[in-house]
Amino acid sequence: MSILSIQFHVSHGYIGNKVASFALQCLKHKVININTAQFSNHNLYKEFLVDIFQVCHVKKVINGLSKINIINNQINGFLTGHMGNELISLEALNFVKNIKNNIPDLIYLCNAKLGNKERGLYVKPELLDFYRNYALKLSDILVVNHFEAEILTMHNINNINHAKLVAKKLADMGLSRIIIISGLKINSKTISTLLFDSNNFYIQESPLINFEQKPAGLGNFLSALFLGNYLHTNNILKSFSNTIATINNILEINHKTKSKELEIIQGQEKISNPETNFVINKL
């Protein structure tokens, strides 16, 4: 199957399209990338440089792909992450809309890269309304972290019941499937990820691995894994289980190496064949 991924790229490390492409290719998908920005490295380093592309760059790539008819006949999935600014985001989402008109079964996963608890909001505030009013309505699956779920709904998440309420509020914006990652700790030994699927709630607990500095790119990685697994299985719970298991396998390697980069090269076999599966509980 083929997946189109629109998000930023990095020269050193594994975030954005760099990690998404590798994960999807390990799951035996063909990947077409459109890069919205070029980072030297991610922001866990003291310094980084970035060139955010102009919307004309994205339009040119889209037009080039359209001319050779590589999109409308071959795309099964669409993935977006951090897209730089509202103009690029609008161009990308219009592209998604046009493709979905031609391919109704296309699955669009939106990884709403807006910020995190450590850094706060790292996009312009006007993008929040863009997501609320446009992107979420077009998405089939939304992946957000704890901070992003809170800021999109303007409701705090302090426990699982709060997370369920926030997921419902996101669903009211036009979504049927939502994953909320990070920050949901039921006890001191596990971390939980919440899945909302057509009015049903599921939670998956995995061992809490303590890091002095957690590697960057986990949201990008999880989003690609989930979309890649779902396109193969068409089973939302199996895809959820495989995704969380792979994340845990890679983090176990990272815990040993203490690398700032996700150890996806060393652990690439865990992407297609994760070693552990965790129980999914229906709430």
C-alpha positions as a Markdown table, in Angstrom:
| # | Residue | x | y | z |
|---|---|---|---|---|
| 1 | Met | 0.0 | 0.0 | 0.0 |
| 2 | Ser | 1.0 | 3.6 | -0.5 |
| 3 | Ile | 1.0 | 6.4 | 2.0 |
| 4 | Leu | 1.5 | 10.2 | 1.4 |
| 5 | Ser | 3.1 | 11.9 | 4.4 |
| 6 | Ile | 3.2 | 15.7 | 4.7 |
| 7 | Gln | 5.4 | 17.1 | 7.5 |
| 8 | Phe | 8.8 | 18.4 | 8.3 |
| 9 | His | 12.1 | 16.7 | 7.7 |
| 10 | Val | 15.3 | 16.5 | 9.7 |
| 11 | Ser | 18.9 | 15.9 | 8.6 |
| 12 | His | 20.2 | 14.4 | 11.9 |
| 13 | Gly | 17.9 | 12.2 | 14.0 |
| 14 | Tyr | 14.5 | 10.6 | 13.6 |
| 15 | Ile | 11.5 | 12.9 | 13.8 |
| 16 | Gly | 8.9 | 14.1 | 11.3 |
| 17 | Asn | 9.0 | 12.5 | 7.8 |
| 18 | Lys | 12.4 | 10.9 | 8.7 |
| 19 | Val | 10.9 | 8.6 | 11.3 |
| 20 | Ala | 7.5 | 8.2 | 9.7 |
| 21 | Ser | 9.0 | 7.0 | 6.4 |
| 22 | Phe | 11.3 | 4.5 | 8.0 |
| 23 | Ala | 8.5 | 3.0 | 10.1 |
| 24 | Leu | 6.1 | 2.8 | 7.2 |
| 25 | Gln | 8.7 | 1.2 | 5.0 |
| 26 | Cys | 9.5 | -1.4 | 7.6 |
| 27 | Leu | 5.8 | -2.2 | 7.6 |
| 28 | Lys | 6.1 | -2.7 | 3.8 |
| 29 | His | 4.3 | 0.4 | 2.7 |
| 30 | Lys | 5.4 | 2.7 | -0.1 |
| 31 | Val | 5.9 | 6.2 | 1.1 |
| 32 | Ile | 5.6 | 9.5 | -0.8 |
| 33 | Asn | 7.0 | 12.5 | 1.2 |
| 34 | Ile | 6.2 | 16.1 | 1.0 |
| 35 | Asn | 8.5 | 18.1 | 3.3 |
| 36 | Thr | 7.2 | 21.3 | 4.8 |
| 37 | Ala | 10.4 | 22.3 | 6.6 |
| 38 | Gln | 14.0 | 21.3 | 6.9 |
| 39 | Phe | 15.5 | 21.0 | 10.4 |
| 40 | Ser | 19.2 | 20.5 | 11.0 |
| 41 | Asn | 18.4 | 18.4 | 14.1 |
| 42 | His | 15.6 | 18.4 | 16.7 |
| 43 | Asn | 15.2 | 20.7 | 19.6 |
| 44 | Leu | 16.5 | 18.4 | 22.4 |
| 45 | Tyr | 19.9 | 19.7 | 21.4 |
| 46 | Lys | 21.0 | 23.1 | 22.6 |
| 47 | Glu | 21.0 | 24.5 | 19.1 |
| 48 | Phe | 19.2 | 23.8 | 15.8 |
| 49 | Leu | 18.5 | 25.6 | 12.6 |
| 50 | Val | 15.4 | 25.3 | 10.5 |
| 51 | Asp | 14.2 | 26.5 | 7.1 |
| 52 | Ile | 10.4 | 26.5 | 6.9 |
| 53 | Phe | 9.4 | 26.2 | 3.3 |
| 54 | Gln | 7.1 | 28.7 | 1.5 |
| 55 | Val | 3.7 | 27.5 | 0.5 |
| 56 | Cys | 4.8 | 27.7 | -3.2 |
| 57 | His | 7.3 | 24.9 | -2.5 |
| 58 | Val | 4.6 | 22.6 | -1.3 |
| 59 | Lys | 2.3 | 23.6 | -4.2 |
| 60 | Lys | 5.0 | 22.8 | -6.7 |
| 61 | Val | 5.6 | 19.3 | -5.3 |
| 62 | Ile | 1.9 | 18.6 | -5.2 |
| 63 | Asn | 1.5 | 19.8 | -8.8 |
| 64 | Gly | 4.4 | 17.7 | -9.9 |
| 65 | Leu | 2.9 | 14.6 | -8.3 |
| 66 | Ser | -0.5 | 15.4 | -9.8 |
| 67 | Lys | 1.0 | 15.7 | -13.3 |
| 68 | Ile | 2.3 | 12.2 | -13.3 |
| 69 | Asn | -0.9 | 10.9 | -11.7 |
| 70 | Ile | 0.9 | 9.2 | -8.9 |
| 71 | Ile | -1.6 | 10.3 | -6.2 |
| 72 | Asn | -5.2 | 9.6 | -7.2 |
| 73 | Asn | -4.6 | 6.1 | -8.4 |
| 74 | Gln | -2.3 | 4.8 | -5.8 |
| 75 | Ile | -2.8 | 6.3 | -2.3 |
| 76 | Asn | -4.3 | 4.3 | 0.5 |
| 77 | Gly | -3.3 | 6.5 | 3.5 |
| 78 | Phe | -2.6 | 10.1 | 4.2 |
| 79 | Leu | -0.5 | 11.3 | 7.2 |
| 80 | Thr | 0.2 | 14.9 | 8.4 |
| 81 | Gly | 2.3 | 16.1 | 11.2 |
| 82 | His | 3.9 | 19.5 | 11.9 |
| 83 | Met | 3.2 | 21.6 | 8.7 |
| 84 | Gly | 4.9 | 24.9 | 9.6 |
| 85 | Asn | 2.2 | 27.5 | 9.2 |
| 86 | Glu | -1.5 | 28.0 | 8.3 |
| 87 | Leu | -0.9 | 28.6 | 4.6 |
| 88 | Ile | 0.9 | 25.3 | 4.2 |
| 89 | Ser | -1.6 | 23.5 | 6.4 |
| 90 | Leu | -4.5 | 24.8 | 4.3 |
| 91 | Glu | -2.7 | 23.7 | 1.1 |
| 92 | Ala | -2.1 | 20.2 | 2.5 |
| 93 | Leu | -5.7 | 19.9 | 3.8 |
| 94 | Asn | -7.2 | 21.0 | 0.5 |
| 95 | Phe | -5.0 | 18.3 | -1.1 |
| 96 | Val | -6.3 | 15.7 | 1.3 |
| 97 | Lys | -9.9 | 16.8 | 0.6 |
| 98 | Asn | -9.4 | 16.5 | -3.2 |
| 99 | Ile | -7.9 | 13.1 | -2.9 |
| 100 | Lys | -10.7 | 11.9 | -0.6 |
| 101 | Asn | -13.2 | 13.0 | -3.1 |
| 102 | Asn | -11.6 | 10.6 | -5.6 |
| 103 | Ile | -10.7 | 7.9 | -3.1 |
| 104 | Pro | -13.5 | 7.7 | -0.5 |
| 105 | Asp | -11.8 | 4.8 | 1.3 |
| 106 | Leu | -8.5 | 6.7 | 1.9 |
| 107 | Ile | -7.6 | 6.9 | 5.6 |
| 108 | Tyr | -6.4 | 10.2 | 6.8 |
| 109 | Leu | -4.5 | 10.3 | 10.1 |
| 110 | Cys | -3.8 | 13.7 | 11.6 |
| 111 | Asn | -1.0 | 14.0 | 14.1 |
| 112 | Ala | -1.7 | 17.5 | 15.5 |
| 113 | Lys | 1.7 | 18.7 | 16.3 |
| 114 | Leu | 1.0 | 21.8 | 18.4 |
| 115 | Gly | 3.1 | 21.6 | 21.5 |
| 116 | Asn | 3.9 | 19.8 | 24.7 |
| 117 | Lys | 3.9 | 20.3 | 28.4 |
| 118 | Glu | 7.6 | 21.1 | 28.5 |
| 119 | Arg | 7.7 | 23.7 | 25.8 |
| 120 | Gly | 4.0 | 24.8 | 25.6 |
| 121 | Leu | 2.5 | 25.9 | 22.3 |
| 122 | Tyr | 5.2 | 25.9 | 19.6 |
| 123 | Val | 2.9 | 26.9 | 16.7 |
| 124 | Lys | 1.2 | 30.2 | 16.0 |
| 125 | Pro | -2.1 | 30.4 | 18.0 |
| 126 | Glu | -4.2 | 30.8 | 14.9 |
| 127 | Leu | -3.5 | 27.2 | 14.0 |
| 128 | Leu | -5.6 | 26.1 | 16.9 |
| 129 | Asp | -8.8 | 27.3 | 15.2 |
| 130 | Phe | -7.6 | 25.9 | 11.9 |
| 131 | Tyr | -7.4 | 22.4 | 13.5 |
| 132 | Arg | -10.7 | 22.8 | 15.4 |
| 133 | Asn | -12.7 | 24.1 | 12.5 |
| 134 | Tyr | -11.1 | 22.3 | 9.5 |
| 135 | Ala | -8.4 | 19.7 | 10.0 |
| 136 | Leu | -10.3 | 17.6 | 12.6 |
| 137 | Lys | -13.5 | 17.5 | 10.6 |
| 138 | Leu | -11.5 | 16.0 | 7.6 |
| 139 | Ser | -9.6 | 13.5 | 9.7 |
| 140 | Asp | -10.4 | 9.8 | 10.1 |
| 141 | Ile | -8.0 | 9.4 | 13.0 |
| 142 | Leu | -6.5 | 12.0 | 15.4 |
| 143 | Val | -3.3 | 11.5 | 17.4 |
| 144 | Val | -2.6 | 14.1 | 20.1 |
| 145 | Asn | -0.5 | 14.2 | 23.2 |
| 146 | His | -1.8 | 15.3 | 26.7 |
| 147 | Phe | -1.1 | 19.0 | 26.1 |
| 148 | Glu | -2.6 | 19.1 | 22.6 |
| 149 | Ala | -5.8 | 17.4 | 23.8 |
| 150 | Glu | -6.1 | 19.9 | 26.5 |
| 151 | Ile | -5.4 | 23.0 | 24.4 |
| 152 | Leu | -7.7 | 22.0 | 21.6 |
| 153 | Thr | -10.7 | 21.4 | 23.9 |
| 154 | Met | -9.7 | 24.0 | 26.6 |
| 155 | His | -10.2 | 21.3 | 29.3 |
| 156 | Asn | -7.6 | 19.9 | 31.7 |
| 157 | Ile | -6.8 | 16.2 | 31.9 |
| 158 | Asn | -6.0 | 15.1 | 35.5 |
| 159 | Asn | -7.3 | 11.6 | 35.4 |
| 160 | Ile | -8.8 | 9.0 | 33.0 |
| 161 | Asn | -12.3 | 10.4 | 33.4 |
| 162 | His | -11.0 | 13.8 | 32.3 |
| 163 | Ala | -9.3 | 12.2 | 29.3 |
| 164 | Lys | -12.6 | 10.5 | 28.3 |
| 165 | Leu | -14.4 | 13.8 | 28.5 |
| 166 | Val | -11.8 | 15.5 | 26.4 |
| 167 | Ala | -11.9 | 12.7 | 23.8 |
| 168 | Lys | -15.7 | 13.2 | 23.6 |
| 169 | Lys | -15.3 | 16.9 | 23.1 |
| 170 | Leu | -12.8 | 16.1 | 20.3 |
| 171 | Ala | -15.2 | 13.7 | 18.8 |
| 172 | Asp | -17.9 | 16.4 | 18.7 |
| 173 | Met | -15.6 | 18.3 | 16.4 |
| 174 | Gly | -16.1 | 15.6 | 13.8 |
| 175 | Leu | -13.9 | 12.7 | 14.8 |
| 176 | Ser | -14.7 | 9.0 | 15.4 |
| 177 | Arg | -11.2 | 7.7 | 16.3 |
| 178 | Ile | -8.8 | 9.5 | 18.7 |
| 179 | Ile | -5.6 | 8.4 | 20.4 |
| 180 | Ile | -4.4 | 10.5 | 23.4 |
| 181 | Ile | -0.8 | 9.7 | 24.3 |
| 182 | Ser | 1.4 | 10.5 | 27.3 |
| 183 | Gly | 0.6 | 11.9 | 30.7 |
| 184 | Leu | -2.0 | 9.3 | 31.7 |
| 185 | Lys | -0.5 | 7.6 | 34.7 |
| 186 | Ile | -2.7 | 5.3 | 36.6 |
| 187 | Asn | 0.1 | 4.2 | 39.0 |
| 188 | Ser | 3.8 | 4.7 | 39.5 |
| 189 | Lys | 4.8 | 1.7 | 37.3 |
| 190 | Thr | 2.8 | 2.1 | 34.1 |
| 191 | Ile | 1.8 | 4.8 | 31.6 |
| 192 | Ser | -1.5 | 4.6 | 29.8 |
| 193 | Thr | -2.6 | 5.5 | 26.3 |
| 194 | Leu | -6.3 | 6.2 | 25.6 |
| 195 | Leu | -8.1 | 5.1 | 22.4 |
| 196 | Phe | -11.6 | 6.4 | 21.6 |
| 197 | Asp | -13.3 | 4.4 | 18.8 |
| 198 | Ser | -16.9 | 5.2 | 17.9 |
| 199 | Asn | -18.2 | 5.9 | 21.4 |
| 200 | Asn | -16.1 | 3.1 | 23.0 |
| 201 | Phe | -13.1 | 3.8 | 25.2 |
| 202 | Tyr | -10.0 | 1.6 | 25.5 |
| 203 | Ile | -6.9 | 2.0 | 27.6 |
| 204 | Gln | -3.6 | 0.2 | 27.2 |
| 205 | Glu | -1.0 | 0.2 | 30.0 |
| 206 | Ser | 2.7 | -0.3 | 29.3 |
| 207 | Pro | 5.7 | -0.2 | 31.7 |
| 208 | Leu | 6.8 | 3.3 | 32.6 |
| 209 | Ile | 10.4 | 3.7 | 31.5 |
| 210 | Asn | 12.2 | 6.6 | 33.3 |
| 211 | Phe | 14.5 | 8.8 | 31.2 |
| 212 | Glu | 16.6 | 11.8 | 32.1 |
| 213 | Gln | 15.6 | 12.9 | 28.6 |
| 214 | Lys | 13.1 | 10.9 | 26.6 |
| 215 | Pro | 14.0 | 10.7 | 22.9 |
| 216 | Ala | 12.3 | 13.0 | 20.4 |
| 217 | Gly | 9.9 | 11.9 | 17.8 |
| 218 | Leu | 7.6 | 9.6 | 19.7 |
| 219 | Gly | 4.4 | 11.2 | 18.5 |
| 220 | Asn | 5.6 | 11.1 | 14.8 |
| 221 | Phe | 6.6 | 7.4 | 15.3 |
| 222 | Leu | 3.4 | 6.3 | 16.9 |
| 223 | Ser | 1.2 | 8.0 | 14.3 |
| 224 | Ala | 3.1 | 6.3 | 11.4 |
| 225 | Leu | 3.0 | 2.9 | 13.2 |
| 226 | Phe | -0.7 | 3.1 | 13.9 |
| 227 | Leu | -1.6 | 4.1 | 10.3 |
| 228 | Gly | 0.7 | 1.5 | 8.8 |
| 229 | Asn | -0.7 | -1.2 | 11.0 |
| 230 | Tyr | -4.3 | -0.2 | 10.5 |
| 231 | Leu | -4.0 | -0.2 | 6.7 |
| 232 | His | -2.7 | -3.8 | 6.9 |
| 233 | Thr | -5.1 | -5.2 | 9.5 |
| 234 | Asn | -8.3 | -3.0 | 9.3 |
| 235 | Asn | -8.5 | -3.8 | 13.0 |
| 236 | Ile | -8.3 | -0.9 | 15.3 |
| 237 | Leu | -7.5 | -2.8 | 18.5 |
| 238 | Lys | -4.8 | -5.0 | 16.9 |
| 239 | Ser | -3.2 | -1.9 | 15.4 |
| 240 | Phe | -3.4 | -0.1 | 18.8 |
| 241 | Ser | -1.7 | -3.1 | 20.5 |
| 242 | Asn | 1.0 | -3.5 | 17.9 |
| 243 | Thr | 1.8 | 0.2 | 18.0 |
| 244 | Ile | 2.2 | 0.5 | 21.7 |
| 245 | Ala | 4.2 | -2.8 | 21.8 |
| 246 | Thr | 6.7 | -1.4 | 19.2 |
| 247 | Ile | 7.0 | 1.9 | 21.0 |
| 248 | Asn | 7.8 | 0.0 | 24.3 |
| 249 | Asn | 10.4 | -2.2 | 22.5 |
| 250 | Ile | 12.2 | 0.8 | 21.0 |
| 251 | Leu | 12.1 | 2.7 | 24.3 |
| 252 | Glu | 13.7 | -0.3 | 26.1 |
| 253 | Ile | 16.6 | -0.1 | 23.7 |
| 254 | Asn | 16.8 | 3.7 | 24.2 |
| 255 | His | 16.9 | 3.2 | 27.9 |
| 256 | Lys | 20.1 | 1.2 | 27.5 |
| 257 | Thr | 21.8 | 3.4 | 25.0 |
| 258 | Lys | 20.6 | 6.7 | 26.5 |
| 259 | Ser | 20.4 | 8.2 | 23.0 |
| 260 | Lys | 18.5 | 11.4 | 22.2 |
| 261 | Glu | 17.4 | 9.7 | 19.0 |
| 262 | Leu | 14.9 | 6.9 | 18.7 |
| 263 | Glu | 16.8 | 3.6 | 18.2 |
| 264 | Ile | 14.7 | 2.6 | 15.2 |
| 265 | Ile | 17.7 | 1.3 | 13.2 |
| 266 | Gln | 18.9 | -1.0 | 16.0 |
| 267 | Gly | 15.4 | -2.1 | 16.7 |
| 268 | Gln | 13.9 | -2.1 | 13.2 |
| 269 | Glu | 12.7 | -5.7 | 13.5 |
| 270 | Lys | 10.5 | -4.7 | 16.4 |
| 271 | Ile | 8.5 | -2.4 | 14.0 |
| 272 | Ser | 7.1 | -5.3 | 12.0 |
| 273 | Asn | 7.3 | -7.9 | 14.8 |
| 274 | Pro | 7.0 | -6.4 | 18.3 |
| 275 | Glu | 8.0 | -8.7 | 21.0 |
| 276 | Thr | 5.4 | -7.9 | 23.7 |
| 277 | Asn | 1.7 | -7.3 | 23.7 |
| 278 | Phe | -0.1 | -5.5 | 26.4 |
| 279 | Val | -3.7 | -6.0 | 27.5 |
| 280 | Ile | -6.2 | -3.6 | 26.2 |
| 281 | Asn | -9.0 | -2.8 | 28.7 |
| 282 | Lys | -12.3 | -1.5 | 27.7 |
| 283 | Leu | -13.5 | 1.3 | 30.0 |
